[in-house]
Amino acid sequence: MSSFNITQHSHRRFNPLNESWVLVSPHRSKRPWQGQVEKKTDESRPRYDKDCYLCPGNKRANGEFNPDYKEPYAFTNDFSALLSEVPEYKDTDDDLFKIESQKGICRVLCFSPRHDLTIPEMETDEITKVVDLWAHEFKDLGSNEDIHYVQIFENKGSVMGCSNPHPHGQVWSQSFIPQEITKKTESQKKYYKKHNSSLLSDYLSKELDRKERILIENDHFVSLVPFWAVWPFETMIISKRHVQDITQLSKEERRSLADMYKRLTIKYDNLFETSFPYSAGIHQRPTDGKEHPYWHFHIPFYPPLLRSATVKKFMVGYEMLAEPQRDITAESSAHRLRELSDLHYKKKD
């Protein structure tokens, strides 16, 4: 038998952030596709849509009207998944039937007054204002003693469950620390205690030395395909400086983050020349009043597209019953993304 080749032979990769594994099967990327094919969405939209409940001046579902906003705008979600007024209740006596009430505040963040734009099509200065709004919401909601975690995220595209094409994101702030954050808190804490350094600082240093999975680097941030990526074109933005949350970023760093977010999403759009769908969110320290010196600010991106604008990755069978699995290697997807232009395909001659 020939010696092991990471580009040809199946293997598992460990994710130290949440202490999980992913099965990588690079030989399967050659299989023909006769499965589900999605419809390519019509990307042509007007600057203003009178029927959109997020456009400036329009009436929302609850009867309220949006102001005639000119910059990023936030409001409390009319259909919040979490509510601020919930009776206290906890029943954990039975090991098999546990329940506890949860409180929270959910916000909607409109990135732009224009209905026809997405982040990669916005100017860096405009995206910087979005970053500033993220920081404001994190600080404001996180200062509430009932809020222990603030999750800022964006679902882009109908395939990711986005119910409105107007460029926007969400903030769910909650009285509990969700499972993924709990895992990342414990793993980073354990690593910090052992090495007296940030897990992601050390990881980023090694990635920059190897350069196999690096996509973009600017003065303050790096985007890369994680070694342990599950989704075909999964990426992550990591701050070079070890900061715990977005409020610790300087003015220059915030603009640098906006630049990185724009350049990465342009590469996504250019990959299949479509408005590339994804779920992305800021992972940062909990707001439970405790010190979290081991936490390191980062933004994971989880896009579903696999082979084209109409073929997506499904989590089924083995992935649901055993553990995550991917065909294309992280190095291969990084190479494809890295080679793409920084100029959006809509602006090409």
Backbone hydrogen bonds in HBPLUS format (Angstrom, degrees):
<---DONOR---> <-ACCEPTOR-->    atom                        ^
c    i                          cat <-CA-CA->   ^        H-A-AA   ^      H-
h    n   atom  resd res      DA  || num        DHA   H-A  angle D-A-AA Bond
n    s   type  num  typ     dist DA aas  dist angle  dist       angle   num
A0008-GLN N   A0005-ASN O   3.00 MM   3  5.41 160.4  2.04 114.6 121.0     1
A0009-HIS N   A0005-ASN O   2.85 MM   4  5.68 164.5  1.87 175.9 174.9     2
A0011-HIS N   A0024-VAL O   2.95 MM  13  5.34 152.3  2.03 146.4 155.3     3
A0024-VAL N   A0011-HIS O   2.69 MM  13  5.34 175.3  1.69 177.7 178.9     4
A0013-ARG N   A0022-VAL O   2.88 MM   9  5.36 152.5  1.96 147.0 156.0     5
A0022-VAL N   A0013-ARG O   2.95 MM   9  5.36 143.7  2.08 144.5 155.9     6
A0015-ASN N   A0020-SER O   2.76 MM   5  5.27 169.4  1.78 165.8 164.6     7
A0019-GLU N   A0015-ASN O   2.74 MM   4  5.28 117.5  2.13 144.1 162.2     8
A0020-SER N   A0015-ASN O   3.31 MM   5  5.27 137.9  2.50 132.3 139.7     9
A0023-LEU N   A0324-PRO O   2.88 MM 301  6.20 171.8  1.89 147.8 146.4    10
A0326-ARG N   A0023-LEU O   2.86 MM 303  6.37 149.0  1.95 160.1 170.2    11
A0025-SER N   A0326-ARG O   2.81 MM 301  6.17 164.2  1.84 159.7 165.3    12
A0028-ARG N   A0025-SER O   3.04 MM   3  5.80 157.4  2.09 124.5 130.6    13
A0029-SER N   A0026-PRO O   3.26 MM   3  5.77 165.1  2.29 113.3 117.8    14
A0031-ARG N   A0028-ARG O   3.12 MM   3  5.58 168.9  2.13 116.2 119.7    15
A0038-GLU N   A0310-THR O   2.57 MM 272  4.49 160.0  1.60 145.8 144.8    16
A0115-HIS N   A0047-ARG O   2.77 MM  68  4.93 175.6  1.77 134.8 134.1    17
A0052-CYS N   A0049-ASP O   3.07 MM   3  5.34 166.2  2.09 113.3 117.6    18
A0058-ASN N   A0055-CYS O   3.24 MM   3  5.76 163.6  2.26 134.3 136.7    19
A0057-GLY N   A0067-PRO O   3.21 MM  10  5.11 142.3  2.36 112.2 112.3    20
A0066-ASN N   A0058-ASN O   2.93 MM   8  5.57 165.3  1.95 155.6 157.1    21
A0060-ARG N   A0064-GLU O   2.70 MM   4  5.50 174.1  1.70 176.2 178.3    22
A0063-GLY N   A0060-ARG O   3.01 MM   3  5.45 163.9  2.04 117.6 121.2    23
A0073-TYR N   A0110-CYS O   3.03 MM  37  5.13 148.4  2.13 137.0 146.6    24
A0110-CYS N   A0073-TYR O   2.72 MM  37  5.13 161.3  1.75 169.2 163.6    25
A0075-PHE N   A0108-VAL O   3.01 MM  33  5.48 149.1  2.11 147.1 156.9    26
A0108-VAL N   A0075-PHE O   2.76 MM  33  5.48 166.0  1.78 168.1 171.9    27
A0077-ASN N   A0106-CYS O   2.81 MM  29  5.53 160.9  1.84 132.4 138.8    28
A0104-GLY N   A0083-LEU O   3.02 MM  21  5.09 150.3  2.11 108.1 114.5    29
A0101-SER N   A0089-TYR O   2.77 MM  12  5.13 162.8  1.80 145.1 148.5    30
A0091-ASP N   A0099-ILE O   2.76 MM   8  5.30 170.6  1.77 169.1 168.3    31
A0099-ILE N   A0091-ASP O   2.97 MM   8  5.30 154.2  2.04 138.5 146.6    32
A0175-SER N   A0103-LYS O   2.94 MM  72  5.41 142.0  2.09 162.3 155.1    33
A0105-ILE N   A0173-SER O   2.92 MM  68  5.24 145.9  2.04 133.6 144.3    34
A0173-SER N   A0105-ILE O   2.91 MM  68  5.24 166.2  1.93 150.2 153.9    35
A0107-ARG N   A0171-VAL O   2.75 MM  64  4.98 161.1  1.79 148.0 154.7    36
A0171-VAL N   A0107-ARG O   2.89 MM  64  4.98 149.6  1.98 143.6 143.6    37
A0109-LEU N   A0169-GLY O   2.91 MM  60  5.08 175.7  1.91 136.1 136.3    38
A0169-GLY N   A0109-LEU O   2.81 MM  60  5.08 151.7  1.89 140.9 150.3    39
A0111-PHE N   A0167-PRO O   2.92 MM  56  5.56 155.8  1.98 132.3 139.5    40
A0121-GLU N   A0118-THR O   2.89 MM   3  5.40 147.0  2.00 117.9 128.4    41
A0122-MET N   A0119-ILE O   3.07 MM   3  5.23 161.4  2.10 111.2 117.1    42
A0126-GLU N   A0123-GLU O   2.97 MM   3  5.23 123.3  2.30 102.9 117.6    43
A0127-ILE N   A0123-GLU O   3.02 MM   4  6.42 154.0  2.09 153.1 161.1    44
A0128-THR N   A0124-THR O   2.86 MM   4  6.09 147.3  1.97 148.7 158.2    45
A0129-LYS N   A0126-GLU O   3.21 MM   3  5.33 128.6  2.49  95.9 108.1    46
A0130-VAL N   A0127-ILE O   2.93 MM   3  4.92 124.0  2.25  94.7 110.2    47
A0131-VAL N   A0127-ILE O   2.97 MM   4  6.41 153.1  2.04 151.1 158.2    48
A0132-ASP N   A0128-THR O   2.93 MM   4  6.24 153.7  2.00 145.2 152.5    49
A0133-LEU N   A0129-LYS O   3.01 MM   4  6.22 146.1  2.13 136.0 144.7    50
A0134-TRP N   A0130-VAL O   2.88 MM   4  6.24 152.0  1.95 149.8 157.9    51
A0135-ALA N   A0131-VAL O   2.99 MM   4  6.31 159.3  2.03 150.2 155.1    52
A0136-HIS N   A0132-ASP O   2.97 MM   4  6.24 153.7  2.04 143.4 150.7    53
A0137-GLU N   A0133-LEU O   2.92 MM   4  6.13 165.5  1.94 154.2 157.1    54
A0138-PHE N   A0134-TRP O   2.91 MM   4  6.13 160.6  1.95 152.7 158.3    55
A0139-LYS N   A0135-ALA O   3.01 MM   4  6.15 165.8  2.03 149.5 153.1    56
A0140-ASP N   A0136-HIS O   2.88 MM   4  5.99 167.4  1.90 153.6 157.7    57
A0141-LEU N   A0137-GLU O   2.89 MM   4  5.81 167.8  1.91 149.4 153.1    58
A0142-GLY N   A0138-PHE O   2.85 MM   4  5.51 148.9  1.94 135.7 146.1    59
A0143-SER N   A0139-LYS O   3.15 MM   4  6.03 129.2  2.42 134.1 143.2    60
A0144-ASN N   A0141-LEU O   3.13 MM   3  5.59 159.6  2.17 111.4 117.8    61
A0147-ILE N   A0144-ASN O   2.92 MM   3  5.39 161.9  1.96 118.1 124.2    62
A0148-HIS N   A0174-GLN O   2.71 MM  26  6.01 154.9  1.77 148.7 154.9    63
A0287-THR N   A0148-HIS O   2.77 MM 139  4.51 150.2  1.86 114.5 121.1    64
A0149-TYR N   A0174-GLN O   3.27 MM  25  5.57 143.8  2.41 150.5 152.1    65
A0174-GLN N   A0149-TYR O   2.92 MM  25  5.57 159.3  1.97 159.0 165.9    66
A0151-GLN N   A0172-TRP O   2.87 MM  21  5.19 173.6  1.87 145.7 145.2    67
A0172-TRP N   A0151-GLN O   2.91 MM  21  5.19 158.4  1.95 148.9 150.4    68
A0282-ILE N   A0152-ILE O   2.90 MM 130  5.54 147.9  2.00 147.8 158.3    69
A0153-PHE N   A0170-GLN O   2.93 MM  17  5.46 167.8  1.94 154.4 156.6    70
A0170-GLN N   A0153-PHE O   2.78 MM  17  5.46 168.6  1.80 163.9 166.8    71
A0154-GLU N   A0280-ALA O   2.72 MM 126  5.32 155.8  1.78 160.1 164.9    72
A0280-ALA N   A0154-GLU O   2.95 MM 126  5.32 158.9  2.00 150.2 157.2    73
A0156-LYS N   A0278-TYR O   2.79 MM 122  5.27 176.2  1.79 171.6 171.7    74
A0278-TYR N   A0156-LYS O   3.11 MM 122  5.27 144.6  2.24 128.4 137.5    75
A0160-MET N   A0157-GLY O   3.02 MM   3  5.52 152.5  2.10 111.2 119.6    76
A0162-CYS N   A0157-GLY O   3.30 MM   5  5.52 156.2  2.36 136.9 132.6    77
A0161-GLY N   A0158-SER O   2.93 MM   3  5.01 156.3  1.99 112.3 113.3    78
A0182-THR N   A0178-PRO O   2.92 MM   4  6.16 152.0  2.00 152.7 162.0    79
A0183-LYS N   A0179-GLN O   2.93 MM   4  6.23 156.3  1.99 153.3 158.8    80
A0184-LYS N   A0180-GLU O   3.03 MM   4  6.30 162.6  2.06 145.2 149.9    81
A0185-THR N   A0181-ILE O   2.79 MM   4  5.89 148.1  1.89 145.4 154.7    82
A0186-GLU N   A0182-THR O   3.06 MM   4  6.25 165.3  2.08 148.9 151.6    83
A0187-SER N   A0183-LYS O   3.00 MM   4  6.21 164.8  2.02 153.8 158.1    84
A0188-GLN N   A0184-LYS O   3.05 MM   4  5.98 162.7  2.08 140.9 146.1    85
A0189-LYS N   A0185-THR O   2.96 MM   4  5.98 153.7  2.03 143.9 152.1    86
A0190-LYS N   A0186-GLU O   2.96 MM   4  6.07 158.1  2.00 145.3 150.9    87
A0191-TYR N   A0187-SER O   3.03 MM   4  6.20 159.8  2.08 144.7 150.1    88
A0192-TYR N   A0188-GLN O   2.89 MM   4  5.98 161.6  1.93 147.3 152.7    89
A0193-LYS N   A0189-LYS O   2.99 MM   4  6.12 156.3  2.05 146.1 152.3    90
A0194-LYS N   A0190-LYS O   3.17 MM   4  6.34 146.8  2.28 140.5 148.7    91
A0195-HIS N   A0191-TYR O   2.85 MM   4  5.99 161.6  1.88 157.8 162.7    92
A0196-ASN N   A0192-TYR O   2.65 MM   4  4.71 138.8  1.81 131.9 139.5    93
A0202-ASP N   A0198-SER O   3.11 MM   4  6.34 166.1  2.13 154.5 156.5    94
A0203-TYR N   A0199-LEU O   2.94 MM   4  6.13 157.9  1.98 146.2 153.4    95
A0204-LEU N   A0200-LEU O   2.84 MM   4  5.77 162.2  1.87 139.1 144.4    96
A0205-SER N   A0201-SER O   3.04 MM   4  6.19 155.4  2.10 143.5 150.1    97
A0206-LYS N   A0202-ASP O   3.19 MM   4  6.46 155.9  2.25 145.9 151.1    98
A0207-GLU N   A0203-TYR O   2.95 MM   4  6.25 154.4  2.02 150.2 158.2    99
A0208-LEU N   A0204-LEU O   2.89 MM   4  6.09 157.6  1.94 152.6 157.9   100
A0209-ASP N   A0205-SER O   3.17 MM   4  6.40 140.9  2.33 136.4 146.4   101
A0210-ARG N   A0206-LYS O   3.02 MM   4  6.28 155.2  2.08 147.2 153.4   102
A0211-LYS N   A0207-GLU O   2.74 MM   4  5.75 165.6  1.76 156.1 160.6   103
A0225-VAL N   A0213-ARG O   2.95 MM  12  5.28 156.1  2.00 146.7 153.5   104
A0215-LEU N   A0223-SER O   2.85 MM   8  5.52 165.6  1.87 148.9 147.4   105
A0216-ILE N   A0223-SER O   3.30 MM   7  5.22 157.9  2.35 130.3 135.8   106
A0223-SER N   A0216-ILE O   2.91 MM   7  5.22 166.1  1.93 149.5 153.1   107
A0218-ASN N   A0221-PHE O   3.04 MM   3  5.61 170.5  2.05 165.4 167.0   108
A0240-LYS N   A0220-HIS O   2.85 MM  20  5.35 176.8  1.85 142.7 142.1   109
A0222-VAL N   A0238-ILE O   3.06 MM  16  5.46 153.4  2.13 149.4 157.9   110
A0238-ILE N   A0222-VAL O   2.88 MM  16  5.46 161.9  1.91 158.4 163.8   111
A0224-LEU N   A0236-MET O   3.00 MM  12  5.55 151.6  2.08 148.1 156.6   112
A0236-MET N   A0224-LEU O   2.84 MM  12  5.55 138.5  2.01 155.7 167.4   113
A0229-ALA N   A0226-PRO O   3.04 MM   3  5.02 162.5  2.07 117.1 115.3   114
A0234-GLU N   A0231-TRP O   3.18 MM   3  4.97 163.9  2.21 116.0 111.8   115
A0235-THR N   A0301-PHE O   3.22 MM  66  5.15 155.0  2.29 132.9 140.5   116
A0301-PHE N   A0235-THR O   2.87 MM  66  5.15 163.8  1.89 146.3 143.0   117
A0237-ILE N   A0299-ILE O   2.88 MM  62  4.98 158.4  1.93 135.2 141.5   118
A0299-ILE N   A0237-ILE O   2.82 MM  62  4.98 155.1  1.88 144.7 151.9   119
A0243-VAL N   A0241-ARG O   2.96 MM   2  5.92 108.3  2.48 116.4 100.0   120
A0297-PHE N   A0243-VAL O   2.89 MM  54  5.85 156.4  1.94 165.0 165.6   121
A0285-ARG N   A0244-GLN O   3.04 MM  41  5.54 166.3  2.06 147.9 152.1   122
A0248-GLN N   A0245-ASP O   3.18 MM   3  5.88 159.5  2.23 117.6 123.3   123
A0249-LEU N   A0246-ILE O   3.21 MM   3  5.57 165.8  2.24 110.8 115.1   124
A0254-ARG N   A0250-SER O   2.90 MM   4  6.17 151.0  1.98 151.8 159.6   125
A0255-ARG N   A0251-LYS O   3.21 MM   4  6.50 157.2  2.27 144.8 149.9   126
A0256-SER N   A0252-GLU O   2.99 MM   4  6.20 147.5  2.10 140.5 150.4   127
A0257-LEU N   A0253-GLU O   2.84 MM   4  6.10 145.2  1.96 144.7 153.6   128
A0258-ALA N   A0254-ARG O   3.02 MM   4  6.33 154.4  2.09 144.8 151.3   129
A0259-ASP N   A0255-ARG O   2.95 MM   4  6.21 155.3  2.01 145.7 152.2   130
A0260-MET N   A0256-SER O   2.99 MM   4  6.22 154.9  2.05 143.1 149.6   131
A0261-TYR N   A0257-LEU O   2.88 MM   4  6.09 163.2  1.91 153.9 158.2   132
A0262-LYS N   A0258-ALA O   3.02 MM   4  6.17 160.6  2.06 148.0 153.0   133
A0263-ARG N   A0259-ASP O   2.99 MM   4  6.17 169.6  2.00 151.5 154.5   134
A0264-LEU N   A0260-MET O   2.95 MM   4  6.01 163.3  1.98 152.3 156.8   135
A0265-THR N   A0261-TYR O   3.15 MM   4  6.21 165.1  2.17 143.4 147.8   136
A0266-ILE N   A0262-LYS O   2.94 MM   4  6.12 141.7  2.09 146.9 157.9   137
A0267-LYS N   A0263-ARG O   3.20 MM   4  6.45 155.9  2.26 141.6 146.8   138
A0268-TYR N   A0264-LEU O   3.07 MM   4  6.46 152.0  2.15 144.9 153.1   139
A0269-ASP N   A0265-THR O   3.00 MM   4  6.24 165.4  2.02 146.1 148.6   140
A0270-ASN N   A0266-ILE O   2.87 MM   4  6.08 153.9  1.94 150.7 158.6   141
A0271-LEU N   A0267-LYS O   3.02 MM   4  6.11 132.4  2.25 143.9 154.7   142
A0271-LEU N   A0268-TYR O   3.17 MM   3  5.31 138.2  2.35 100.8 112.1   143
A0273-GLU N   A0269-ASP O   2.95 MM   4  5.39 111.1  2.44 135.0 153.1   144
A0274-THR N   A0269-ASP O   3.11 MM   5  5.23 143.2  2.25 140.2 147.9   145
A0276-PHE N   A0274-THR O   2.89 MM   2  5.46 105.4  2.46 116.0  98.9   146
A0279-SER N   A0302-TYR O   3.06 MM  23  5.17 150.3  2.15 121.1 129.4   147
A0302-TYR N   A0279-SER O   2.76 MM  23  5.17 166.0  1.77 154.3 159.4   148
A0281-GLY N   A0300-PRO O   3.32 MM  19  6.11 149.1  2.42 155.8 164.6   149
A0283-HIS N   A0298-HIS O   2.85 MM  15  5.50 174.7  1.85 175.7 176.2   150
A0298-HIS N   A0283-HIS O   3.21 MM  15  5.50 157.3  2.26 152.2 157.7   151
A0295-TRP N   A0292-HIS O   3.18 MM   3  5.72 161.2  2.22 116.0 121.3   152
A0313-LYS N   A0304-PRO O   2.63 MM   9  5.34 167.7  1.65 164.4 166.2   153
A0306-LEU N   A0311-VAL O   2.80 MM   5  5.71 177.9  1.80 147.7 146.9   154
A0319-GLU N   A0316-VAL O   2.93 MM   3  5.39 132.5  2.16 154.9 140.9   155
A0320-MET N   A0317-GLY O   3.09 MM   3  5.47 124.8  2.41 106.6 119.6   156
A0321-LEU N   A0317-GLY O   2.90 MM   4  6.02 151.4  1.98 154.6 164.0   157
A0322-ALA N   A0318-TYR O   2.63 MM   4  5.21 149.7  1.72 148.8 152.4   158
A0333-SER N   A0329-THR O   3.10 MM   4  6.43 166.1  2.12 157.5 159.9   159
A0334-ALA N   A0330-ALA O   2.95 MM   4  6.03 151.3  2.04 142.1 150.7   160
A0335-HIS N   A0331-GLU O   3.00 MM   4  6.17 154.3  2.07 140.9 147.3   161
A0336-ARG N   A0332-SER O   3.13 MM   4  6.42 159.9  2.17 148.3 153.0   162
A0337-LEU N   A0333-SER O   3.02 MM   4  6.22 163.2  2.05 149.7 153.9   163
A0338-ARG N   A0334-ALA O   2.82 MM   4  5.84 164.0  1.84 153.3 158.6   164
A0339-GLU N   A0335-HIS O   3.21 MM   4  6.25 152.1  2.29 145.4 150.6   165
A0340-LEU N   A0337-LEU O   3.16 MM   3  5.47 157.9  2.21 109.1 115.9   166
A0347-LYS N   A0344-HIS O   2.86 MM   3  5.53 154.9  1.92 121.4 129.4   167
A0348-LYS N   A0345-TYR O   3.34 MM   3  5.31 163.5  2.37 100.9 105.7   168
